[in-house]
Amino acid sequence: MASINSLQSERDKNFLDDYVADNLEMRRQMVSLGKVTIVILTFNTSSKLGKEFLDKVIQSTLQQSYPFLEVYVVDNGSTDGTSEYVERNYDKKFSNLKVLRLRKNYGWSGGNNQASIFAKQSEFIFFMNDDVILLERDCIYKMVTAMNEDKSLGAIQPLIRNKDGSLNPGADLSISGLISRASNALPFYLSGAALLTRSKTFFQVGMFDEDLFLYHDDVDYCWRLKLAGYKVTYLSDVSAYHYVSATLGTKNPIQQYYRLFLARWVTIKNSSLTWLPLRLLLLFTELTIAFFMYNLFINKDLRKAFMIIRGLKDGLKRLKIAINKRKRSKKSEK
C-alpha cells in the first residue's frame, strides 16, 4: 500500500490526469458513468483493528482509478478516537474525503442510512465496512461499468477474500431462510461489507431496515431488490480483503442471537405467502436441531445455546413488527 504522504503528493497533481492519463475517450466514458459516493462505516476501528489497518482501508478507496468519487468516513459513535484520527490525517488533506460523526451507534443499517442522505446526488453508493480493503485500483470502475451495462442489476460486489482464505461471491438462502453458499454467478444476496448500488434504487426500495441492527440487513436489502425486479451479482476479476466480524469476533455468541432472530424477521417480511409456512417450519426445525441441540450437547457451548433460545423468544415478541413491515412492503409492490 502507498503511504499517506505519497498519496498526498499524487493528489497535488491533476487528479484526472494522474489516474486516467491522457486518454480523452476514457475521460468522457468515466464522466458518463456517474459520480460514486463511498461510505466507510467505522466503530472503534482504531482499537479493534489498529490505525495501520484503518489507513489501508481508507487508502484503498483514495487510490481508486475512478476519479469521480467522494469518500464519507462515517463514525458510528466511536469512543476510541477513531473519528479524530481520520479527521487529523485525512479530512483536511483530501478534498474528496469527509468525516461524518454520529452521536451514538446506530447499528450497521442506521449508520449507513444516515450517510446515504449525503449521496442522493450521486449515481451510485458503495457501502464498505471498516474491515475491508479494496485490492485493485480499478475495483470501483469495473463495478460501475458492469452496472451501467446491465440496467437489470440492482447491486454488485467484488469477489471478497476472507481472512481465513475462503471466498465470498455472495450467498444463497435455503428454503428455511438460512444462509447457504452461492451456487452460481447470480446469488440471492450480496455481502454488505462491500456493496455497490444505484442511489436512486436504494431510496426507491426503502434503504436499509434500521430494525436490523446487525446482520441480515444485506439479505433483506437484496431480497427487496429482487421483489422490485432486480438481480444481484459479483465480479470475479476485482476483489476485496475482508477481516470478517471485526466488531464482535467470529466466536461471539451474540452473533447467533442476531443471525437467527433476524433470519425469521427477514423471512416473514419478504417471503411469498405460498412459501412462508414451510419456510418458518423448516427454520424452526433447523434452529432447534442443527443449532441448539448441536451447541448444547456436542459443542457444549451453553452461551451459544442460550442465545439461540433468546433469539427465538425475542423473535416471537417482535413478530407483530415484522408482520406490519410485511404489509407495508407488499403494498408498495402493488
Secondary structure as UniProt FT lines:
FT   HELIX           4..12
FT   HELIX           15..20
FT   TURN            21..22
FT   HELIX           24..33
FT   STRAND          36..42
FT   HELIX           45..48
FT   HELIX           51..62
FT   STRAND          69..76
FT   HELIX           82..86
FT   HELIX           87..91
FT   TURN            92..93
FT   TURN            95..96
FT   STRAND          97..102
FT   HELIX           107..116
FT   HELIX           117..119
FT   TURN            120..121
FT   STRAND          124..129
FT   TURN            130..131
FT   STRAND          132..134
FT   TURN            137..138
FT   HELIX           139..149
FT   TURN            151..152
FT   STRAND          153..162
FT   TURN            163..164
FT   STRAND          167..168
FT   STRAND          171..173
FT   TURN            175..176
FT   STRAND          179..181
FT   TURN            192..193
FT   STRAND          194..198
FT   HELIX           199..204
FT   TURN            205..206
FT   TURN            210..211
FT   HELIX           217..227
FT   TURN            228..229
FT   STRAND          231..242
FT   TURN            246..248
FT   TURN            250..251
FT   HELIX           254..270
FT   TURN            273..275
FT   HELIX           276..285
FT   HELIX           286..298
FT   HELIX           302..317
FT   HELIX           319..333
//
